[in-house]
Amino acid sequence: MLPAGALLLIFLTYPLGLGIWLGTTDATLGEPGHFIGIGNFISLALDDVFWLSVFNTTLYTVVASIFKFALGLWLALLLNEHLPFKAFIRAIVLLPFIVPTVLSAIAFWWIYDSQFSIISWMLMRLGLITHYIDFLGSPWAARASVIVANIWRGVPFVAISLLAGLQTIPPSLYEAATLDGASPWQRFWHITLPMLTPIIAVVMTFSVLFTFTDFQLIYTLTRGGPINATHLMATLSFQRAITGGHMGEGAAISVAMIPFLLVAILFSYFGLQRRRWQHGGRD
């Protein structure tokens, strides 16, 4: 237990504690600063860009997570069927997840380019548009574009994880339900979904955490632009702390993310509790 406790103290508790401490100081790059209490948080409460980043982060996380769950579950159900070349298809599905984030972000940068976009080129050839689309040039188009890129990267993780959960469900349950005349939808609703709930809780918790704290994709694609329209709390924290040199303010933005992350962890906790109830546990 002692080595594990020491590792937790060094790699988890110390960085978290240091971040919280920095958030209560006016530290800048190269200067330790002084304790100012909740001064940084009061300043953030009056900062329109900070609240815009909160809105962007919430929108980014909620929309991307919903689509990743729906597409991931559909893909998992499809891959759980008897398909030819199943192992090869599963390997292909994993490709977006194993490609480095920066590399996939650069690919999407090219896809969204205002002059060389392959999407605009295809739509032009089909006669559906008359000029190239500037995907990253306007606020809402840029928000939608980064969400699509995040969904593309995240769906394989959800699909493969849920597929592993599907393969733990005893086939005898489906056979008994089929003999009782249950339709495919009834088998999904009354067997698959309840049995998958704990897996869904864990997978979606990780998915939400990864999405909420996403940095590389946004910073490579837009750097928070245009006009801060795609700034997430993570990218704004980096910009204020490292680029701007205001370490205390940047740390305060990171600390402000903790309550949102705790909500996601509670979601996983109650999902696991459901698993315990299914097995007859009292708590």
KOLNUMAR-639852 format. One line per 3 residues: number of its first residue (from 1); their letters; for each residue x, y negated, z negated of C-alpha. Coordinates in pm, 1 decimal. Layout:
<recs>
NUM	a	X,Y,Z ~ ...
</recs>
This chain:
<recs>
1	mlp	0.0,0.0,0.0 ~ 286.5,-238.1,-78.1 ~ 426.1,-254.5,281.2
4	aga	74.9,-305.2,420.6 ~ 6.5,-580.4,168.4 ~ 336.5,-749.5,251.0
7	lll	260.1,-739.1,624.7 ~ -85.7,-888.1,568.1 ~ 66.0,-1159.5,351.1
10	ifl	330.9,-1249.8,607.1 ~ 140.3,-1221.9,933.6 ~ -215.8,-1312.0,826.8
13	typ	-240.6,-1495.5,498.1 ~ 60.5,-1723.8,539.0 ~ -28.6,-1858.8,891.0
16	lgl	-391.9,-1905.5,787.4 ~ -295.3,-2082.9,467.8 ~ -40.7,-2299.9,648.9
19	giw	-303.2,-2396.9,908.8 ~ -553.6,-2494.4,641.2 ~ -286.2,-2693.4,457.4
22	lgt	-179.5,-2875.7,775.3 ~ -544.2,-2962.0,838.5 ~ -545.5,-3160.2,514.5
25	tda	-234.4,-3364.3,600.4 ~ -140.7,-3636.1,846.7 ~ 156.4,-3431.5,970.4
28	tlg	296.8,-3506.8,1313.4 ~ 557.1,-3325.0,1520.6 ~ 884.7,-3349.4,1329.5
31	epg	724.1,-3509.7,1021.3 ~ 577.9,-3308.6,729.7 ~ 314.2,-3576.0,656.6
34	hfi	114.8,-3637.5,338.9 ~ -194.6,-3485.6,184.8 ~ -506.1,-3677.0,296.2
37	gig	-777.6,-3434.7,184.1 ~ -1067.5,-3414.6,428.2 ~ -954.3,-3723.2,620.8
40	nfi	-896.6,-3528.0,941.4 ~ -1239.0,-3365.0,919.9 ~ -1410.9,-3701.1,867.6
43	sla	-1224.4,-3833.2,1169.6 ~ -1335.1,-3531.5,1375.9 ~ -1697.4,-3579.1,1266.2
46	ldd	-1688.3,-3920.0,1436.9 ~ -1501.6,-3793.4,1744.4 ~ -1721.4,-3747.4,2052.7
49	vfw	-1458.3,-3536.9,2230.7 ~ -1447.9,-3294.7,1937.3 ~ -1826.5,-3248.3,1945.2
52	lsv	-1810.8,-3203.9,2321.9 ~ -1554.4,-2927.6,2268.5 ~ -1787.7,-2764.6,2012.2
55	fnt	-2069.6,-2774.0,2266.9 ~ -1844.1,-2637.8,2540.9 ~ -1713.4,-2358.7,2318.1
58	tly	-2062.4,-2255.7,2208.5 ~ -2198.2,-2262.0,2564.6 ~ -1893.0,-2078.0,2698.2
61	tvv	-1913.9,-1809.2,2429.6 ~ -2290.8,-1752.4,2434.3 ~ -2337.6,-1741.8,2813.4
64	asi	-2023.5,-1537.4,2881.2 ~ -2098.5,-1289.8,2599.4 ~ -2457.7,-1231.6,2715.6
67	fkf	-2347.7,-1162.3,3073.1 ~ -2053.2,-949.2,2962.6 ~ -2281.7,-738.0,2745.1
70	alg	-2550.3,-694.8,3013.3 ~ -2304.7,-615.8,3293.7 ~ -2082.1,-405.2,3067.1
73	lwl	-2374.7,-193.3,2944.6 ~ -2504.9,-146.7,3299.1 ~ -2157.4,-45.6,3419.4
76	all	-2110.1,193.0,3125.3 ~ -2442.2,365.3,3196.5 ~ -2345.7,394.5,3562.7
79	lne	-2002.2,540.3,3486.2 ~ -2160.2,786.3,3242.6 ~ -2345.2,951.3,3529.1
82	hlp	-2197.4,1232.9,3736.9 ~ -2014.4,1040.4,4007.3 ~ -1747.5,1155.9,4254.1
85	fka	-1396.8,1022.6,4180.6 ~ -1515.6,917.2,3832.5 ~ -1163.2,888.2,3686.3
88	fir	-1045.4,675.9,3978.6 ~ -1348.9,443.9,3953.9 ~ -1289.1,397.8,3579.6
91	aiv	-926.9,303.9,3647.9 ~ -1039.9,46.9,3907.2 ~ -1291.5,-100.1,3663.4
94	llp	-1014.3,-160.2,3410.9 ~ -800.4,-362.1,3654.3 ~ -938.6,-709.7,3568.2
97	fiv	-868.2,-644.5,3199.3 ~ -507.3,-531.5,3240.9 ~ -407.2,-811.9,3479.0
100	ptv	-229.8,-1087.2,3279.2 ~ -467.7,-1372.5,3199.2 ~ -246.8,-1637.3,3356.2
103	lsa	-219.1,-1436.7,3678.2 ~ -595.6,-1390.6,3706.5 ~ -644.9,-1759.8,3622.2
106	iaf	-413.9,-1856.5,3908.4 ~ -614.7,-1629.1,4140.3 ~ -935.4,-1801.6,4034.2
109	wwi	-764.2,-2138.4,4077.7 ~ -713.9,-2047.8,4442.1 ~ -1069.4,-1910.1,4473.4
112	yds	-1206.0,-2238.9,4332.7 ~ -970.2,-2465.3,4527.9 ~ -1150.0,-2762.1,4684.6
115	qfs	-969.5,-2715.9,5020.5 ~ -873.7,-2348.5,5046.2 ~ -1151.3,-2173.1,4851.9
118	iis	-1235.1,-1831.3,4999.5 ~ -1593.2,-1867.8,4868.4 ~ -1643.9,-2199.3,5046.8
121	wml	-1483.0,-2054.2,5361.2 ~ -1726.9,-1759.2,5364.4 ~ -2030.2,-1979.1,5297.3
124	mrl	-1919.4,-2212.7,5575.8 ~ -1889.9,-1920.3,5818.2 ~ -2237.3,-1801.1,5719.0
127	gli	-2373.6,-2150.2,5780.7 ~ -2499.8,-2186.8,5423.5 ~ -2298.6,-2501.5,5344.3
130	thy	-2157.7,-2786.8,5552.1 ~ -1854.9,-2881.2,5339.2 ~ -1622.3,-2715.9,5091.7
133	idf	-1744.5,-2695.6,4730.1 ~ -1531.3,-2860.7,4463.7 ~ -1588.4,-2598.3,4194.6
136	lgs	-1360.9,-2762.0,3936.9 ~ -1434.5,-3123.6,4029.3 ~ -1762.1,-3185.5,3846.5
139	pwa	-1842.9,-3109.7,3480.9 ~ -2121.3,-2852.0,3517.0 ~ -1966.6,-2679.2,3819.1
142	ara	-1637.9,-2650.9,3629.6 ~ -1814.7,-2509.6,3321.4 ~ -1993.4,-2249.3,3533.8
145	svi	-1670.5,-2162.5,3715.9 ~ -1467.7,-2093.8,3401.0 ~ -1754.7,-1890.6,3254.8
148	van	-1762.6,-1672.6,3567.7 ~ -1387.0,-1619.0,3544.2 ~ -1418.5,-1518.7,3179.0
151	iwr	-1701.9,-1275.9,3257.3 ~ -1491.7,-1115.8,3530.5 ~ -1208.7,-1057.7,3285.3
154	gvp	-1423.1,-941.2,2993.2 ~ -1670.4,-699.2,3151.6 ~ -1420.1,-406.5,3179.3
157	fva	-1343.5,-417.1,2805.8 ~ -1714.0,-402.8,2716.0 ~ -1791.7,-137.1,2979.1
160	isl	-1513.0,103.2,2884.6 ~ -1577.9,63.8,2511.7 ~ -1951.9,128.2,2551.1
163	lag	-1876.0,420.6,2782.5 ~ -1671.1,578.4,2503.1 ~ -1971.3,530.5,2273.3
166	lqt	-2210.5,684.7,2525.3 ~ -2001.4,999.8,2543.4 ~ -2041.4,1056.9,2167.6
169	ipp	-2421.9,1084.4,2194.0 ~ -2521.5,1455.4,2180.4 ~ -2679.9,1567.5,2512.9
172	sly	-2923.6,1779.0,2310.6 ~ -3108.6,1461.1,2209.0 ~ -3174.4,1375.6,2572.9
175	eaa	-3274.2,1735.9,2650.1 ~ -3524.7,1739.5,2363.7 ~ -3666.5,1402.4,2468.5
178	tld	-3697.3,1519.1,2829.3 ~ -3885.8,1831.6,2718.6 ~ -4121.6,1604.3,2523.0
181	gas	-4191.4,1410.1,2842.4 ~ -3992.7,1093.8,2762.9 ~ -3927.3,864.4,3059.0
184	pwq	-3573.5,735.7,3137.2 ~ -3661.9,399.4,2980.5 ~ -3794.8,569.8,2663.3
187	rfw	-3477.2,779.9,2637.0 ~ -3267.7,464.9,2669.9 ~ -3474.1,263.1,2421.9
190	hit	-3521.8,530.9,2155.0 ~ -3194.3,726.6,2183.2 ~ -2919.2,542.6,2369.7
193	lpm	-2965.1,194.9,2226.4 ~ -3003.1,295.7,1857.0 ~ -2705.8,531.9,1878.3
196	ltp	-2494.8,265.9,2048.4 ~ -2584.3,-16.8,1810.0 ~ -2279.3,18.4,1582.3
199	iia	-2046.5,36.6,1883.8 ~ -2219.9,-263.3,2038.4 ~ -2175.3,-456.6,1713.0
202	vvm	-1800.3,-393.2,1701.2 ~ -1739.6,-442.2,2074.0 ~ -1941.9,-761.9,2094.2
205	tfs	-1774.1,-897.3,1781.7 ~ -1434.8,-859.2,1945.2 ~ -1571.1,-994.7,2272.2
208	vlf	-1715.7,-1302.5,2100.1 ~ -1392.5,-1358.5,1905.5 ~ -1180.9,-1332.3,2221.6
211	tft	-1416.4,-1564.1,2410.8 ~ -1451.0,-1820.2,2132.9 ~ -1075.8,-1849.4,2089.7
214	dfq	-995.5,-1834.2,2461.8 ~ -708.2,-2060.5,2559.5 ~ -501.4,-1928.2,2851.2
217	liy	-780.5,-1910.9,3107.9 ~ -905.7,-2263.4,3042.1 ~ -562.3,-2420.2,3010.3
220	tlt	-441.4,-2264.9,3334.8 ~ -756.5,-2339.5,3533.8 ~ -861.1,-2688.0,3421.9
223	rgg	-655.4,-2800.0,3117.8 ~ -987.6,-2910.1,2971.4 ~ -1093.8,-3126.3,3265.5
226	pin	-1269.3,-3281.9,3438.5 ~ -1334.3,-3552.9,3177.1 ~ -1301.6,-3299.7,2892.4
229	ath	-1594.5,-3103.2,3039.0 ~ -1424.6,-2765.3,2987.2 ~ -1228.2,-2842.0,2672.2
232	lma	-1278.3,-2564.3,2419.2 ~ -1190.0,-2608.6,2053.8 ~ -873.8,-2400.7,2107.3
235	tls	-750.9,-2611.0,2400.0 ~ -840.3,-2936.6,2226.0 ~ -653.2,-2820.5,1915.2
238	fqr	-343.9,-2749.3,2126.7 ~ -372.0,-3082.3,2307.3 ~ -401.3,-3283.7,1985.7
241	ait	-135.1,-3087.6,1793.0 ~ 134.3,-3011.3,2050.9 ~ 82.4,-3245.7,2346.1
244	ggh	-37.7,-3537.0,2132.4 ~ 191.1,-3462.6,1837.5 ~ -85.7,-3489.2,1573.0
247	mge	-30.9,-3159.2,1397.3 ~ -272.0,-3232.5,1113.0 ~ -561.7,-3317.6,1342.7
250	gaa	-495.3,-3019.4,1568.6 ~ -485.2,-2786.9,1267.4 ~ -813.2,-2935.4,1140.5
253	isv	-981.0,-2846.5,1471.9 ~ -853.8,-2488.9,1436.1 ~ -983.2,-2471.8,1078.2
256	ami	-1323.2,-2594.3,1201.0 ~ -1342.4,-2277.4,1413.6 ~ -1336.5,-2049.6,1106.9
259	pfl	-1710.7,-2075.8,1015.0 ~ -1808.7,-1977.9,1369.7 ~ -1573.9,-1679.9,1360.0
262	lva	-1712.3,-1569.9,1022.6 ~ -2060.7,-1554.6,1175.9 ~ -1929.2,-1316.9,1443.1
265	ilf	-1765.1,-1097.9,1177.8 ~ -2091.7,-1084.0,980.2 ~ -2264.1,-968.0,1298.4
268	syf	-2024.9,-673.1,1314.0 ~ -2071.7,-603.0,942.0 ~ -2449.0,-572.4,970.4
271	glq	-2410.7,-357.9,1283.2 ~ -2191.6,-115.8,1089.0 ~ -2439.8,-119.2,802.2
274	rrr	-2703.5,-1.0,1048.1 ~ -2478.7,294.4,1130.4 ~ -2457.8,377.6,762.9
277	wqh	-2835.2,362.7,728.6 ~ -2869.3,597.6,1025.6 ~ -2652.8,847.4,838.2
280	ggr	-2859.1,816.2,521.2 ~ -2630.6,578.1,326.7 ~ -2779.6,343.0,70.7
283	d	-2560.5,39.7,145.4
</recs>
